[in-house]
Amino acid sequence: MNKRNSSAISLGLAFTALSISLACYTSSVRADEGMFPFNTPPKEQLAQKYHFDLNQEWLDKAMHAAVRFNNGGSGGFISPDGLVITNHHIADATLSELSTPQNDLIARGFLARTRSEELKAPNLELNCLQSIEDVTSQVQAGITSNMDPQKAADIRRGNISEIEKKATQKTGLRCDVVTLYQGSRYHLYSYKKYTDVRLVWAPEEGVAFFGGDADNFEYPRTCLDAAIFRVYENGKPVQPQSYFPMSFEGVKEGELVFVVGHPGTTNRLETYAQVEHTRNFTLPYRLAKARAMENAYHQFAERSTENARRINNDIRSVANSRKAYTGMYEGLCQEAIMKRKADQENKLREGASSQNPWKAVESAINNDKVEENYYLFERCDAYPSPLFHIARHIVRLAQAKDNSKYELPEYRANKLDSLKADIFSPAPIYADVEKARLGASLSFLGERCGPDRADAHSVLHGLSPQDRAQQLVEGTRLFDVDERRRLASLSLEDLKKSDDAMIQLALEVDPIAREARSVYEDKVRSPLIQSYSQIAQERFRQEGMQVPPDATFTLRLSYGVVKSYEDNGQKVPYMTTLGDFYGRAQQHQNAAPYQLPKSWELSATRVQSDIPMVFISTADTIGGNSGSPVLNTRGEMVGLNFDRNQFGMVRNYVYDETKARHISVATPGLLEALDIVYNAQELLAELKAASASSTKP
Amino acid sequence: MNKRNSSAISLGLAFTALSISLACYTSSVRADEGMFPFNTPPKEQLAQKYHFDLNQEWLDKAMHAAVRFNNGGSGGFISPDGLVITNHHIADATLSELSTPQNDLIARGFLARTRSEELKAPNLELNCLQSIEDVTSQVQAGITSNMDPQKAADIRRGNISEIEKKATQKTGLRCDVVTLYQGSRYHLYSYKKYTDVRLVWAPEEGVAFFGGDADNFEYPRTCLDAAIFRVYENGKPVQPQSYFPMSFEGVKEGELVFVVGHPGTTNRLETYAQVEHTRNFTLPYRLAKARAMENAYHQFAERSTENARRINNDIRSVANSRKAYTGMYEGLCQEAIMKRKADQENKLREGASSQNPWKAVESAINNDKVEENYYLFERCDAYPSPLFHIARHIVRLAQAKDNSKYELPEYRANKLDSLKADIFSPAPIYADVEKARLGASLSFLGERCGPDRADAHSVLHGLSPQDRAQQLVEGTRLFDVDERRRLASLSLEDLKKSDDAMIQLALEVDPIAREARSVYEDKVRSPLIQSYSQIAQERFRQEGMQVPPDATFTLRLSYGVVKSYEDNGQKVPYMTTLGDFYGRAQQHQNAAPYQLPKSWELSATRVQSDIPMVFISTADTIGGNSGSPVLNTRGEMVGLNFDRNQFGMVRNYVYDETKARHISVATPGLLEALDIVYNAQELLAELKAASASSTKP
């Protein structure tokens, strides 16, 4: 244990089920575990394990070419004229917003042959990381070791707000203080922000999401989960500081690759008790919610093809969550995995001077009802409608103007631009979709509140969930962006006089929601932050800082090798080809969700069938990595990460590389499709030129 | 109040939303409420309200022509040679069992042109009621008024077992003691039992379930939810004591009609507290379970068309339950409905000498965890696989042989034949379906057990739900009927030595399940029976016996009128035509679930479009009435009940005829389809002859 350089076993040796236990955090990083912040890159590991020199130039170039999609994904610049690639499933909300009943971009795909044909996304913000600065001491300033957690949290919040405000004033950048190591470290991330993002190319959903929910989180896989945008600034294509030249060659088995992206959340440093709580309460709650919504969306979609078009994106999103939660839940039900977690923790606790932080975590998480109320009322599980979100923003902005005691971190000055982009987004909101959505979520609220229905009643007004949903949607004018602007300009007092049903709901539930949030902050979140900070310090004392922090939707570097695996005694190949794609469609009689789009049917004889379409590697990824460029050692983009296989779901809690793999679109298949299937010659020429000029010696 | 003959207001007058409160049980039956046992028919009501003489001959003929489908539906003889009609959705399990990958009877439908082509259902039992006898005093013999509920229940169970056994010995019939008025009355129902039931005709699911889940429980509706069997005895078609001649004319608006069938369960006599508990706990539990299973079934179906064929029937069944629970939940969330229930109860309690029974109900239902454990472990929500059911039957039969202290009512002598038909049914069981089903249900078990996972662990064996499901399904040989016979012949001791994984599971969970059952019986069911018996007696004291008992899946007569209604200011017509059916397909671009079967496409120009296809009436029905013949005053079959509209869902708790309607296939549309679409001339000739010979004066 605590050996730093004992990773030789992970290369070349056949892994058994037992070897997974070597990848635990109490030892230094072995195998290919780790999502590394760009200011603490895994230089030593790469040098020792792969004899690769991860130099600063390579890192800077990757950092400046990577972008974060504010709707939850990753991407990267791929040309000097601002082309950006990401996953189709990150672009899909935009595609849906740009669609009309007459022109369904999700179904048909899109190609802009000239810059004037590019379509501006109504609601996208891209962030490109410029710098990272350790601000731990500023954030902790004024906090003493035995301070009441509530008071410490207040001071911390105040410090963070101040740091962000000053940094933004100074640089003009978007500046976010990021909490690392469960509150043991705080880093200031400064981003260049882009909001003029235009759609250049998207394939049909039929190929992007080939195999649908059935294939999601599965491998072998054949699909083309990609889309291309162009970023503008001041009306002109942006010239990024760097970009990823696309590789026309692709990868070989055993090759070292890197994933550069924004993993959302991992929970690997959480205590055993908290992981158990996640299994026993949080995941079952989330599964119940996901199923309730998915079910309602499906029923809405069944009623007509236009309904299906309107709700398609919500269905995909909730099905994806449900499948991910299922995989996590399955993993955490396994005694073998829970035992490993327990063993890791026991070792750490044996060396610790006090058991109090672990006990404090246990008592903080033992607040199911507090957690649930927070999810339902403050996190909006009871009313996840964009109409309600807009109403709440309008109400809380008016409150913040009215009285600083109402201030909430998400309404701080540095967040207002992004917030207003949300509120005034011209993306269409469909009344019938919102009725279906609210009908389902209000029913879920009632079902969860059970006998303790006082709060649910104040939302339902004594009506059935569906009747209340109808009343709310028919009683609001928030569909109209001008009306939103008018309401957002009112004072809190004037807002209270509005007869808009959604504004009235937001006002009515605000005290319940704030109470739910404040109790959750006090009883759960603040003590957890305090305790995890102490546990992290203990871990540093025992292990140093070799273990990267849990993912926080900030830029990270992962590495791994392109590698097949064994399942049920069968070798699962490291890649699939365009020929495999056609084969699977044939095998399913070309029936949905395995139906070829027309464009692919027509190109069947011209597409070169042995070109790689999808490949896998051992690199450590998680949700949020969707759309991450996958690079070879030369920094060329060889793939576009879009998924993990089912064995990778438990990676939220424990890294495994026995069978767990992340899955990427292979660039050769993408380029062949642009050429032969989409005849996107202009786009292809731009990518070729970018690649040629970059790889010049 | 307590007026028996004040029902004139319900005819001819426009009903308002308020008038629903007149249909409450504290007054005598008004409107068209009531599912009447055949030994207490609504003669007076019909004479007074409709001037119709409900004579004994009419009643006897209807009783002997009606049949109960043991899988949860109703039906009726329609020819002197044993033809029986029911709903397609009651026949669908049989259709699924008779299907193969090469010949999917659900998708394609079926027609036997000769008797030799008829297909024997592997797993159907039909019951035809012969007599009803009041055995209340025998059941209550030995029970004193202040006896411990547990002891009273034991005595009652013993008496019932004895009565059933003796009656079966004497008559050779299937004899069931039925609990009425929440235990205030017990009647002995004796049935002729038929097990040789052969499929004659079924339409394609595309027309039987046209509109799918989207149209289920909705109106206006166009579909043909019907199927026809022939009953055999000793290898020959049965000659029923009577049958329903089919009407070729159909119904007119305002016409009096009767529904003869087996309504499953209503809850109209339950206390306010229990209905509230149903809303707060039971329905949310059932919704969560239904969604979990529906979700898993959908994912299984998505993977291939053969998967979809195998699981289609389960999907339809669970979607139907989920939609019904949703309707009930929506209804009970309405303060207006709950207030009505409270008002009714308050009136009854004001006149009562003691409040104790109501208090006892409240304390009995306040046992959520007991109720949930009973559902999960004893009612098999944790393992709803037919493989487990077979394993449990085998284990419990061996226990019953071994020691009478293990006796459970469902393993009594009079039940053994039906039980063995279940265990040794040759209906196919698909390993992949069972893995999907058990994977989902075991996950639901774990999710529900939450932190209190001791029992879940003993089922899961420390594996993930999906791994455990795989282990169980791959470790059992119960797919093989011969192996089931072998295991069923073993003693309990020998059974314990079996290495069959499903038998082992049944043995392992038996103590948990019996404990869950026994605690539930003691704490919930027995006190409820006791209390409801007291409440029922109080009600009799105040109101007499004019109010029919809650439904119990026994033969009942309902009546009502064919009647349109108003919704959202629009008149909803009392019937739809075959032309409307084609119109709806066209309106949905003939896309699923509104796609015409080929046979209907090809017949489009020849079908007479103004013939009625579906109609509605105010008669009082509930689940279990599916497949009930709908009769005119002459006893001719004018329709086949198959559904309620959404406003009828709350009828489980409160009868309403403002907008609530039951929905029936109209016989003229059915006969036109047999003639023109299916060219079923032999079948049509038999029905015509039956109709002609019966309606002879």
Interface residues (C-beta under 8 A of the other chain):
Chain A: G212 D213 A214 E276 H277 N280 F281 L283 P284 L287 A288 R291 A292 E294 N295 H298 Q299 E302 R303 S304 T305 R322 T326 Y329 E330 G331 C333 Q334 E335 A336 S443 G446 E447 R448 G450 P451 R453 L460 G462 L463 S464 P465 Q466 D467 H588 Q589 A591 P593
Chain B: G212 D213 A214 E276 H277 N280 F281 L283 P284 L287 A288 R291 A292 E294 N295 H298 Q299 E302 R303 S304 T305 R322 T326 Y329 E330 G331 C333 Q334 E335 A336 S443 G446 E447 R448 G450 P451 R453 L460 G462 L463 S464 P465 Q466 D467 H588 Q589 A591 P593
